[in-house]
Amino acid sequence: MAGPRKTLRATLRGGLEERIALMAPARRLRLALAEEALTAYAGGRPIRVLDAGSGDGLLSLPIAERHPDWTLVGMDFSDSLLAAARERAGNRNLPNLTFQKADLTRRLPDSGFDAVIALECLSEIPEDRSALAAMAEALAPGGLFVAQVPEESWKPVLPGSSPIWRHEVRHGYGAGELVGALGDAGLERIEVSPTYRTTAAAAQEVRDRLKDRSVALRAAIFPIMVAAIRLERWGLTFGRPSALFAVARRPQRTEGAHGEHCA
């Protein structure tokens, strides 16, 4: 009996760890903003979504759970992160979610997606313009592109917090720079909004300082993390934005073989 009980405890602990990781304020805010944009675009119909730079799948998983009629594909270059993502998807029995290895700076192995989300991955990719071009090409005509990036002048809120974004190769983007990059990738109807202000950023920095503490302690701060994001979403926050959230569309019309426009 000890063996099965130990396995059950390990499974429950792993599930709790995953839920705690998803509660990180920065990740939770990105998920809320992206899912809101995707839901509005879908309008109740099934859609195919590419999670570009999906990592260990912590953003794809809840979207796939809440929208079983959507098809989601996560792409990343890290074998270890993809293995963890596939294990999580398998444990949750999510047939509508799969993961593929891909170099995001080259033509992607799948295309025709209704939507592509790229959440906090562009600042980690040296050839970000090539990645944007590949993501835009993977969209179906009229498809939705959603991204969030660090804002170029962001700074930590609390003394002693890290002044750099994880794995960053650039500190962030200006709003005009982001609009230009999306336009150069062939996208249109570009909208960029500031987000992730002091309330959410401070909560994230607290969470980062406690991430190696006991599961019980991290579970105990759940309400604070949830409250911080709710305040951010309600506009009850202050300070400079630390991130930019962007939505854009691939044009409905493409160039035909003889230079004619076709629908």
N, C-alpha and C positions, 0 to 999 in steps of 0.2 A: 504493500500500500504506500510505502514511503516514496517509491519511484513516481507513481501517478500524481501524488500530492505535490511533490517537488516540481514536476512538469507543469501542473496547473498553476502553482505559485509563480513560476517563471513566466508562463504565458500571461497571467494577470498583470504581473509587474511590467512586462514588455508593453502591454496595451496601455497601462497607466503612463509609462514613460513617453509613449507616442503622443498621448493626449496632452501631457504636460508640454512637450515640445511644440505642439500645435498652438498652445495657449500663449506662446511668446507674442507680446503685443505687436511687434513689427510684422511678424508672419500673419497674425490674425487680421491685422488691418489690410494687408495686401490681398488676403483671401477675400475679405468682405467687399473691397472695392472691385476686384476682378469678377467675382461671382455676380455682383450687381450689374456690371456692364454686360456680362455674358447672358444673363437672364433677360435683360431688356432687349438685347439683340435677337435672342432665340424666339421671343414672343410665343412661347408655348410649344414650339416645334423641336424635334430632335436635331441636334447639331453635332458636328465633329470638331473637337478642340485639340490643338497641339499645345502642350505645356513645354515650352522650349527652355532648356536648362533646368529640367525637373528635379535634379538632385535625387534625394531619397524619397521623393513622392509625397511629401507632407502637405503639399497644396493640391495635388491631383486627387489624392485619396478622398478628402471630404467632399469635393465637387462631384466625384463619381458616385459617392454614396447618396448624395442628396438629389442627383439627377440621373437615375438609372436608364433613362431613355437617351442620354447623351453618350457619345463615344469619345473617350479621351485617350490620347497617346502622349506619353512623356518621353522626351529625348534628352540625353545627356551623354557626355564623353567618358564619365567615370564608371568603370566596371563595378567597383565596390558600392557606389551609391545606387546604381541600377539594380544590383543584387538585393540590396536592402529594400528598395522600392517594390521589386517583384515579390519578395517575401511578404511584405505588408499587404499588398493587393491580394495575394493568395490567401492569407489568413482572414481577410475580410470578404472573400468570395465575391470579387468585383469583376465579372466577365467583361464589363464595358471599359476597363482600364488596362492598357498594355504599355510596355516600355521598350524603347529601342536605343541602341547605341548610335550616336551621330556626332559628327563634327559640325557644329552650328555655323561655322564660317564657310561651309561648302554646300552645294546643292543637297537638300535633305532627301532621305530615302523614301519619304512619303509626301504627298501634296494634296491639293484640293480641299483643304480644311476650311470650315466655316469661320473658325476663329483661331488665333494664335495668341497665347499669353507668354510674356517674357518678363518675369517679376524678379527684379534685383539681380539679374544675371549679366546685363550689358556692361556694367562697370567692372566685371571680372574677365571680360573677353578683350584681349589686345586688339584684335581685328573686328571691332564692334560694327563698323560700316558693312563689312562683308557678311556678318551675322544678320544684320537687319535686312540686307538684300535677300539672303537665303530664306529668312522667315517670311518676308513679303511675298516671295515667289511661291512659297508653300500654301498661300491663301488662295481660295477660289475667288473669282471676280465678285466684288462687293463684300468680301470677307472682312471680319473685324480683327484689328490688331490692338492688343492691350499691353501696356508696359508700365512698370514702375522703376525709377532709378533714383539714386541719391542725388540731392541738390548740391551743386558744385561748392557752395560755401558752408555746408553744414558743419556743425561742431557739436561735441557731446554736451549734454545738459548738466550732468553732475561732475564735480571735481574728481579726477582720478579715472574717469571712464576712457576707454580707448578712443583716440582721435581719428582712427582709420576704419573703413569698412572692411569686413572680412574678405580676404582674397582680392582686394581691389587692385586694379592696374591703373585706374584713374579715380580721383576722389569723387567725381560726380559730373553732372551736366547742368548747364544753364538752360532756361526755358527756350530761348531762341536757338541755342545749339541743338537741343532735342528736336524741335520743330524742323530745323534744317536737315538733320540726319534722317528723320522719318520721310520728309519730302524727297530727299535724294534716293531713298529706297523705293520710290514710286508710290508712296501712300498719299492719301488726300483726306480732306475733312478732319484735319488734325486738331485735337483739343488737348491742352495740357493744363492740369490743375495742381496747385501746391497742396501738400498733405504731410502727415506725420510731424505734427508740431510738438510743443514742449511736453504736454501731458503724456502722450503715447511714448515719446522718446525717453522721458524720465523713467516710465514704467519698464521699458525694455532694458534700460541700463541697470535697474534694480534686479531684474530677472537675470541678466548676464552675470551679475555678481553672485547670485545664488544658484546658478545652474549646476554646480558640482556638490551642492548640499543634499541632504536627505530627501527622498521622495516625499515624505510627510511634510517637510517644511515647504517644498516647492508646491505641493498640492494646496497647502494652507494659504498661499498667496494668489490662488486662482481668482478669488473675487476682486482683488486689486487690479489684476491684469484685464479682466473683463470690463471693469468699471472704466479703466483708462481708455479703452477702445470705444466704449459707448460715448464717453464725453467727447472724444475726438470726432466721432461720426455725427454727434449732435451739434458740433461747432462750439462746444464749451471748452475751449482750449486757448492757448496764447503762444506768442513767440514766433520766431521764424520757422518756415517749413524746412524739414530735413530731407524731403523727398518730393519727387514730381510724378504724378500719375497721368498717363497719356492714353488716349484712344484715337484710332485712325481707321481708315478703310482702304482696301485695295480698290482701284477704280473698277466700275462695272464694265467699261469698254476697253478692249485691248486692240492693239494694232494687228491687222490681218496680214497675210503673206505678201500682199501687193501694196502695203502701206495704207489700206483703207481701214476705217474704223468699223468694227463689228461688235454687236452686243454679245 
